[in-house]
Amino acid sequence: NMPDSDRYERSFMHRDTLTHVCVTKTDFVLTASSDGHVKFWKKQERGVEFVKHFRAHLGAITCMSASYNGELMCTVADDKAMKVFDVVNFDMINMIKLGLVKEYSVGFGPLGQWVSCGIYYIPSVSEWVYSTGSRIQAVAVSEQGKGEIFIYDGRGGGEVIHTLKIHSAEVTAIRYNPKFRAAISGDAQGMLEYWGENDFKFPKSTLKFEFKTDTDLYELAKLKCHARTITVSPDGLSFACLTSNRRVIVFKFLNGKKSRVYDESLNTFIELQRSKAQLANMEFGRRVAVERELAKNEGILSLNNVIFDDSGNFLLYATMLGVKVINLHTNKCCRIIGKMENIRLLNISMFQGSITKSKAALTADMKASDNPALQATFPDPTIFATAYNKNRFYIFSRISPDDSNMKGERDVFNERPSKDEMMAATQTQTEKRVGYGLKLDRIATKIFEMATIHTSMGDIVLKLFPAECPKSVENFCVHSRNGYYNGHIFHRIIKGFMIQTGDPKGTGSGGESIWGGEFDDEFHPSLRHDRPYTLSMANAGPNTNGSQFFITVVPTPWLDNKHTVFGRVSGGMEVVHNIAQAKVHPKTDKPYDDITIINISV
């Protein structure tokens, strides 16, 4: 019951960079951005539906946390305030100014007056610390740069109920364990502390140890690192820390012993790439550069988190390769989600339920059937993720963005576009066509929206973009109808990058357009090399397009504004993949065995 797509299905916008995403047990998806805005979304049978938008804070949100039952959510921000939300009713129910109100005497003697003065602080992290039967719905908030943890009543008036002084350095992570009614907190010196929900003291009666020297809880301090985030398994028996030195350490909750350690440092990935290439060298180098840029910003890296799945058997966290899914029983990485995308995922949350509830138990025959009415009762596992420097959150599911049932583009523009995007959109397609002396009649100009390349290894179905790139599409369609490409070989194949064809000479130096010679580039802001299976024109420099074209097998953003994107592969991805795996000459990149185009139908 896990997403399995290499590419995201949909993405939705905020007005500023996304920082937090959270899925609640009440089937809501909550997102927050660096401008202090919060959005509520409701999980549907497929995808999400927008519910409400709050301009919650005047500053950047530092932490967002939901209660164990998904009924309450709070955000804290550098405007020194906490906002509390009723998730089910999607309403803001409380606003608390974070600080201590103290009284000072002004003057001397009997005429002296007492005045109140508020001392407010910037919060670091927050966490709900209550479960069923608790006296109050308590929320813990730590102060930035300090070791104190303040306890508030989430529905109260803002008074500090209790102050924990168990840390001597800034608190970096807090996580509540509802199964044992206790919380775990970590500080910047690598110390991990347990404390109870009611008396806020060490829960001796619950745990199987009395002294931390009998545990591995000093492991982070020994490694001179600290926990950026802590997560607890659904059964409460384990918890995992994502540390500042990029290790994931899993502990047993009751005895404090570590059970698993995973090194996700940059050097580990570099060694992995050397031993067994995970990505094309150019793409891997780009991702390494992003990781080094991230390493300079502790605030952004602290958004990276780790989560358990509903069974507690799998651990998930975002890395430079995508979201890793670790099987804790076999101790192996069983899946990497989003590996083909050229975004650096950071904060993740997962939905594993089913929105449509079946009134009767499903039999084995019902599960095996193709009845669409029954399919809706099956779980819809979905990962929601934020990414570095992106004002979108991304949805990974079991559905490919190339699914024929997908409606519209996968990047939804649910916010007002930027000035540049608006200017690009207002540039009419008519003006572009007039510039080329073309008419809008596609039959007359022999322009089509679909094409199929019949190769010696199978068929590749293409979706073309005649509105955005009329001249490139017309050139391709006319050549195809005239049989120009018949018998052409894929003369250049670079594994993990692209496959290229369209040269009658088969050397990469031939070919011409339907007009004779070359024609100009057609760059469009909505068509980028941001995903695999992109159809693009090959050239020898600016405005030198002829007949050659290539299909990418990975995102290749460095080709944007250098090569014209005029289509995407909508079917036969496995054929493209198989062609890209062909054995080639190491110097010429030409396959040893010819792979030919039989013909192209449009």
C-alpha positions in Angstrom: 0.0 0.0 0.0 2.6 2.5 -1.2 3.0 4.9 -4.1 5.2 3.6 -6.8 5.5 6.3 -9.5 8.9 7.7 -10.6 7.1 11.0 -11.4 4.6 13.1 -9.7 1.0 13.0 -10.8 0.0 16.6 -9.9 1.3 19.8 -8.3 -0.4 22.7 -6.8 0.8 26.3 -5.9 1.2 28.6 -3.0 2.2 32.2 -3.6 5.6 31.7 -2.0 8.0 28.8 -1.3 6.3 25.8 0.3 7.9 24.8 3.7 5.6 22.3 5.4 3.0 19.7 4.4 1.0 17.5 6.7 -1.6 14.7 6.2 -4.1 14.2 9.1 -6.1 11.2 10.1 -9.2 13.1 9.2 -8.1 13.0 5.5 -7.0 16.6 5.3 -3.8 17.8 3.6 -2.4 21.0 5.2 0.3 23.1 3.5 2.2 26.1 4.7 4.5 28.5 2.9 7.3 30.9 3.9 5.0 34.0 3.6 3.0 32.7 6.6 0.0 31.4 4.5 -1.7 28.1 5.3 -4.0 26.1 2.9 -6.4 23.3 3.7 -7.0 20.6 1.1 -9.4 17.6 1.3 -8.2 14.2 0.1 -10.5 12.9 -2.6 -10.8 9.5 -4.3 -8.2 10.8 -6.7 -6.1 13.8 -5.8 -7.1 16.7 -3.5 -9.7 19.5 -3.5 -8.9 23.0 -2.2 -10.9 23.9 0.9 -9.6 27.1 2.5 -6.8 29.7 2.6 -5.6 31.4 5.7 -3.2 34.4 5.9 -2.1 33.0 9.2 1.1 34.8 10.1 3.0 38.0 9.2 6.3 36.1 9.1 7.8 32.8 8.0 6.2 29.7 9.6 8.9 27.8 11.6 6.8 24.7 12.5 3.4 23.1 11.7 2.1 20.2 13.7 -1.2 18.2 13.8 -2.6 16.4 16.8 -2.5 12.6 16.9 -6.2 12.3 16.0 -6.1 14.9 13.2 -8.6 17.2 14.8 -6.3 20.1 15.7 -3.4 21.7 14.0 -1.1 24.6 15.1 1.5 26.8 13.4 4.2 28.9 15.0 6.1 31.6 13.1 8.8 34.2 13.6 6.0 36.8 14.2 6.1 35.4 17.8 2.6 33.9 17.5 0.9 30.6 17.5 -2.3 29.9 15.5 -4.6 27.0 16.4 -6.9 25.4 13.8 -9.9 23.1 14.0 -9.0 20.8 11.1 -12.4 19.1 10.6 -14.3 22.4 10.5 -11.3 24.2 8.8 -11.5 27.1 11.1 -9.0 29.1 13.1 -10.1 28.8 16.8 -7.2 30.4 18.8 -4.4 32.9 18.5 -1.7 32.9 21.2 1.1 35.5 21.5 4.1 33.5 22.6 5.8 34.9 25.7 5.7 35.5 29.4 3.7 38.4 31.0 5.6 39.8 34.0 4.8 42.5 36.4 7.2 45.2 37.3 7.1 47.9 40.0 7.4 51.5 38.8 8.3 54.0 41.5 9.0 53.6 45.2 7.0 53.5 48.4 3.2 53.2 48.7 2.7 55.3 45.6 4.6 52.8 43.4 2.6 51.3 40.6 2.7 47.8 39.1 2.6 47.4 35.3 2.5 44.4 33.1 5.2 43.8 30.4 5.1 41.1 27.8 8.4 39.4 26.9 7.8 37.5 23.6 10.0 35.0 21.9 10.5 33.5 18.4 9.4 29.9 18.5 11.5 27.0 17.1 9.3 23.8 17.1 5.9 22.9 18.4 4.1 19.6 19.1 0.7 18.5 20.5 1.1 16.4 23.6 -2.3 15.0 24.4 -4.3 11.9 23.6 -7.8 10.4 24.4 -8.7 11.2 28.0 -6.2 14.0 28.6 -7.2 16.8 30.9 -6.3 19.5 28.3 -5.3 19.7 24.7 -1.7 20.7 25.5 0.8 21.9 23.0 4.5 22.2 23.6 6.5 25.1 22.0 10.3 25.7 22.3 12.1 29.0 22.1 14.6 29.7 19.3 18.1 29.6 20.7 17.0 28.4 24.2 16.5 25.1 25.9 13.1 25.7 27.6 9.9 24.0 26.4 6.7 25.9 27.2 3.4 24.0 27.6 0.2 25.8 26.6 -3.5 24.8 26.5 -4.3 24.8 22.8 -7.8 26.1 23.5 -6.8 28.3 26.4 -6.0 32.0 26.8 -2.3 31.8 26.2 -0.9 31.3 29.7 2.1 29.1 30.1 1.0 26.0 32.1 4.4 24.5 32.7 8.0 25.2 31.7 10.4 22.3 31.1 14.1 23.0 31.7 15.5 19.6 30.8 17.7 20.9 27.9 20.8 23.1 28.1 20.8 24.0 24.4 18.2 25.0 21.8 15.5 22.4 21.3 15.5 21.2 17.7 12.8 18.5 17.7 9.8 17.3 19.7 7.6 14.3 19.0 4.7 12.9 21.1 4.1 9.1 21.5 0.3 8.7 22.1 0.7 5.0 22.8 2.8 5.6 25.9 1.6 9.2 26.7 5.1 10.5 26.6 7.2 12.8 24.4 10.8 12.8 23.1 12.7 16.0 22.6 16.2 16.6 21.2 18.5 19.6 21.4 21.4 21.1 19.5 24.0 19.3 21.6 22.6 15.9 20.5 20.8 15.1 23.8 17.5 13.1 23.7 15.1 13.4 26.6 11.8 11.6 27.5 9.1 13.3 29.5 5.5 12.4 30.4 2.3 14.0 29.2 0.8 14.8 32.7 3.7 15.5 35.1 6.3 16.4 32.4 8.8 14.2 34.2 10.9 11.1 33.2 8.3 8.3 32.8 10.0 5.6 34.9 7.0 3.3 35.1 6.6 3.2 31.3 10.2 2.6 30.2 12.5 -0.4 30.6 15.5 1.6 31.7 16.3 4.0 34.5 19.6 5.6 33.4 20.4 6.8 29.9 23.9 5.2 30.3 22.1 1.9 29.8 20.8 3.1 26.4 22.1 4.4 23.1 20.5 7.8 23.6 23.9 9.5 23.8 24.6 8.3 20.2 23.9 11.7 18.6 26.1 13.5 21.1 28.9 11.1 20.4 28.6 11.8 16.7 28.5 15.6 17.4 25.2 16.0 15.7 21.6 16.7 16.6 18.1 15.5 15.6 16.5 17.7 13.0 13.3 15.8 13.2 11.9 12.9 15.2 9.0 10.5 14.2 7.3 7.8 16.1 6.0 4.5 14.6 2.3 3.8 14.7 2.7 1.2 17.4 4.8 3.5 19.5 7.6 0.9 19.9 10.1 2.7 17.7 11.2 6.2 16.8 13.5 7.6 14.2 15.7 10.7 14.0 17.0 12.5 11.0 20.3 14.0 12.2 22.2 17.1 11.2 25.0 14.9 9.7 22.5 13.3 7.4 22.0 10.0 9.2 18.7 8.3 9.9 18.9 6.4 13.2 16.1 4.2 14.4 15.7 3.6 18.2 13.5 1.2 20.3 11.3 3.5 22.4 11.1 1.4 25.6 14.8 0.5 26.0 16.4 3.4 24.1 18.6 1.0 22.0 19.3 1.8 18.4 18.2 -0.8 15.8 19.1 0.7 12.4 21.4 3.4 11.1 21.4 4.7 7.5 24.1 7.1 6.2 22.6 9.5 3.7 25.5 11.9 3.5 26.6 13.4 0.2 29.8 11.3 0.2 27.7 8.1 0.4 25.9 9.1 -2.8 29.1 10.0 -4.6 30.6 6.6 -3.8 27.4 4.9 -4.9 27.5 6.8 -8.2 31.1 5.7 -8.8 30.4 2.0 -8.0 27.0 1.9 -9.8 25.7 4.8 -11.8 22.3 5.9 -10.4 21.8 8.9 -12.8 23.5 10.4 -15.9 26.7 12.1 -14.9 25.5 15.5 -15.8 22.2 15.2 -13.9 24.1 13.7 -10.9 26.5 16.6 -10.9 23.6 19.1 -10.9 22.0 17.4 -7.9 25.3 17.4 -6.0 25.6 21.1 -6.6 22.1 21.5 -5.1 23.1 19.4 -2.1 26.1 21.6 -1.4 23.9 24.7 -1.7 21.5 23.1 0.8 24.3 22.3 3.2 24.9 26.1 3.6 21.3 26.7 4.9 20.5 24.9 8.1 17.0 26.4 8.2 16.0 24.8 4.9 17.6 21.4 5.7 15.7 21.3 9.0 12.5 20.9 6.8 13.7 17.5 5.7 11.8 14.9 7.7 11.4 11.2 8.1 8.1 9.3 8.4 6.8 5.7 9.1 4.1 4.1 7.0 0.9 2.9 8.6 2.3 -0.6 9.2 5.5 0.6 10.9 7.5 -1.7 8.6 8.7 1.0 6.2 10.6 4.2 6.8 10.4 7.0 4.2 12.5 10.2 3.8 13.6 12.5 0.9 17.1 12.4 -0.5 18.9 13.8 -3.5 17.7 10.7 -5.5 14.1 11.0 -4.4 12.0 9.6 -1.6 13.7 6.4 -0.2 11.4 3.6 1.1 13.4 1.5 3.6 12.1 -1.9 4.6 13.1 -2.1 8.3 12.7 -5.9 8.4 15.0 -6.7 5.5 17.1 -3.6 6.0 17.0 -2.8 2.3 15.9 0.2 0.2 12.9 -1.4 -1.7 11.9 1.7 -3.7 12.9 5.2 -4.7 9.9 7.5 -5.5 10.3 10.5 -7.7 13.8 9.6 -8.9 13.1 10.8 -12.4 12.1 14.3 -11.3 14.7 17.2 -11.3 13.4 18.7 -8.0 15.0 18.2 -4.5 12.2 17.0 -2.3 12.3 18.0 1.4 9.2 17.8 3.6 6.9 14.8 3.0 3.7 13.3 4.4 1.8 10.2 3.3 -1.9 9.2 3.0 -2.6 5.5 2.9 -6.3 5.2 3.5 -9.3 4.9 1.2 -11.8 7.8 0.9 -14.8 5.7 -0.4 -15.7 3.3 2.3 -17.3 0.0 1.2 -20.4 -1.1 3.2 -19.6 -4.8 2.7 -16.4 -6.8 2.9 -14.7 -7.4 -0.5 -14.3 -11.0 -1.6 -11.2 -12.2 -3.5 -13.3 -12.3 -6.8 -14.4 -8.7 -6.2 -10.8 -7.5 -5.7 -9.6 -9.3 -8.8 -12.4 -7.9 -11.0 -12.2 -4.8 -13.2 -15.4 -3.3 -11.8 -14.8 0.5 -11.6 -17.4 0.8 -8.8 -15.2 -1.5 -6.7 -11.9 0.1 -7.6 -12.9 3.2 -5.7 -13.0 1.3 -2.5 -9.3 0.4 -2.7 -6.6 2.4 -0.9 -5.1 5.4 -2.7 -1.6 5.7 -1.3 -0.3 9.2 -1.9 2.9 11.1 -0.9 2.6 14.8 -0.6 6.0 16.6 -0.8 7.5 20.1 -0.8 10.7 20.8 -2.7 13.7 23.1 -2.5 12.9 26.7 -3.7 9.6 25.7 -5.2 6.2 27.3 -4.5 4.4 24.0 -5.2 3.7 20.8 -3.4 3.9 17.6 -5.4 1.6 14.5 -5.3 3.1 11.1 -5.9 0.7 8.2 -6.3 0.3 5.0 -8.3 -0.9 7.1 -11.3 1.5 8.1 -14.0 1.2 11.7 -15.4 1.1 10.1 -18.8 -2.1 8.2 -17.9 -4.7 8.7 -20.7 -7.3 9.6 -18.1 -5.3 12.6 -16.9 -7.1 15.9 -17.6 -5.0 19.0 -18.2 -1.4 19.7 -17.3 0.0 18.1 -14.2 1.3 21.5 -12.9 -1.9 23.2 -11.9 -1.9 27.1 -11.9 -4.2 27.6 -8.9 -2.6 30.9 -8.0 -2.2 34.1 -10.0 0.8 33.7 -12.3 3.9 35.8 -12.0 4.4 38.9 -14.2 6.7 37.0 -16.6 4.2 34.1 -16.9 1.3 36.5 -17.6 3.4 38.3 -20.3 4.2 34.9 -21.9 0.5 33.9 -21.8 -0.7 37.1 -23.4 1.5 36.6 -26.4 -1.1 35.1 -28.8 -0.4 32.1 -30.9 -1.8 34.0 -33.9 1.1 36.5 -33.8 3.6 33.6 -33.7 2.0 31.9 -36.7 1.8 35.2 -38.7 5.5 35.6 -38.1 6.0 32.3 -39.9 3.4 33.1 -42.6 1.3 30.1 -41.5 -2.5 29.7 -41.6 -4.5 28.2 -38.7 -6.0 25.5 -40.8 -4.1 22.4 -39.6 -5.3 20.2 -42.5 -4.1 22.7 -45.0 -0.7 23.1 -43.3 -0.5 19.4 -42.5 -0.1 19.9 -38.8 -1.3 17.1 -36.4 -1.4 16.6 -32.7 -0.6 12.9 -32.5 2.0 10.7 -34.2 3.4 7.2 -33.9 6.9 6.2 -34.6 7.0 2.5 -35.8 10.5 1.2 -35.0 12.2 -2.1 -35.3 11.8 -2.4 -31.5 8.2 -1.3 -31.2 5.9 1.7 -31.4 6.4 5.1 -29.7 3.3 7.3 -29.5 3.9 11.0 -29.5 1.7 14.0 -28.4 2.7 17.1 -30.4 2.3 20.8 -29.6 1.3 22.5 -32.8 -0.1 25.6 -31.1 3.1 26.3 -29.2 5.6 25.2 -31.9 3.8 25.3 -35.3 6.9 25.3 -37.5 8.6 22.4 -35.7 5.5 20.3 -35.7 4.7 21.0 -39.4 8.3 20.1 -40.3 8.0 16.8 -38.4 4.5 16.0 -39.8 5.3 16.7 -43.4 8.5 14.8 -43.3 6.6 11.9 -41.7 3.8 11.9 -44.3 6.4 12.1 -47.1 8.2 9.0 -45.8 11.4 11.1 -45.2 12.2 9.3 -41.9 11.5 5.7 -43.3 14.6 3.6 -42.8 16.5 6.1 -40.6 18.5 4.7 -37.8 18.9 5.9 -34.2 22.4 7.1 -34.9 23.2 8.4 -31.4 22.2 6.8 -28.1 23.5 8.0 -24.7 22.4 5.7 -21.9 20.6 7.7 -19.1 20.2 10.7 -21.4 18.6 10.5 -24.8 18.1 8.7 -28.1 18.5 10.6 -31.4 17.5 10.0 -35.0 16.2 11.8 -38.2 19.5 12.0 -40.1 19.3 10.3 -43.6 23.1 9.9 -43.5 23.0 8.1 -40.2 26.1 10.1 -39.0 24.5 13.1 -37.2 25.7 15.6 -39.8 22.8 15.4 -42.3 19.2 16.3 -42.8 17.3 19.4 -43.8 13.9 20.9 -43.1 10.8 20.7 -45.4 11.7 24.3 -46.6 15.3 23.3 -47.4 18.1 24.3 -45.1 17.4 25.3 -41.5 14.7 27.1 -39.5 14.5 29.1 -36.3 14.0 27.8 -32.7 10.6 27.9 -31.1 11.0 28.2 -27.3 7.8 28.3 -25.2 7.7 29.0 -21.4 5.3 26.1 -20.8 7.4 23.5 -22.6 10.5 22.6 -20.8 12.9 19.7 -20.5 11.6 19.1 -17.0 10.6 15.4 -17.4 11.7 12.3 -19.2 10.3 11.3 -22.6 10.5 14.8 -24.0 10.6 15.2 -27.8 13.0 17.9 -28.9 14.7 19.2 -32.0 18.4 18.5 -32.4 20.6 21.3 -33.7 24.1 22.6 -34.1 23.5 25.9 -32.4 20.8 28.6 -32.3 18.3 28.6 -35.1 19.9 25.6 -36.9 17.0 23.1 -36.8 16.7 20.6 -39.7 15.2 17.1 -39.6 17.0 15.5 -36.6 15.2 15.1 -33.3 15.8 13.3 -30.0 13.8 11.9 -27.1 15.1 12.2 -23.5 14.9 9.5 -20.9 15.6 11.8 -17.9 14.8 15.4 -17.0 17.4 17.6 -18.8 16.8 21.2 -17.7 20.1 22.4 -19.0 18.7 22.0 -22.5 16.0 24.6 -21.9 16.1 27.5 -24.4 18.7 25.6 -26.4 16.5 23.0 -28.1 12.9 23.3 -29.1 10.5 21.0 -27.2 7.7 20.1 -29.6 6.2 17.0 -28.2 6.1 14.3 -25.4 5.9 10.5 -25.5 2.4 9.5 -24.4 2.8 5.7 -25.1 5.6 3.2 -25.6 7.9 4.5 -22.9 9.2 1.0 -22.5 10.3 1.0 -26.2 12.2 4.3 -25.6 13.8 2.8 -22.5 14.8 -0.4 -24.4 16.3 1.6 -27.2 18.3 3.7 -24.7 19.7 0.5 -23.2 21.3 -0.6 -26.5 25.0 -1.3 -26.7 26.8 1.5 -28.4 30.3 2.3 -29.7 32.1 4.2 -26.8 33.4 6.9 -29.1 30.5 7.6 -31.5 27.5 6.5 -29.3 26.2 4.7 -32.4 24.5 1.3 -31.6 26.4 -1.8 -32.8 23.1 -3.2 -34.1 21.0 -0.8 -36.2 17.7 0.2 -34.7 15.6 1.7 -37.5 12.4 3.7 -38.1 10.0 1.7 -40.2 7.7 4.7 -40.8 5.9 7.4 -38.8 2.1 7.7 -39.0 0.4 11.0 -38.2 
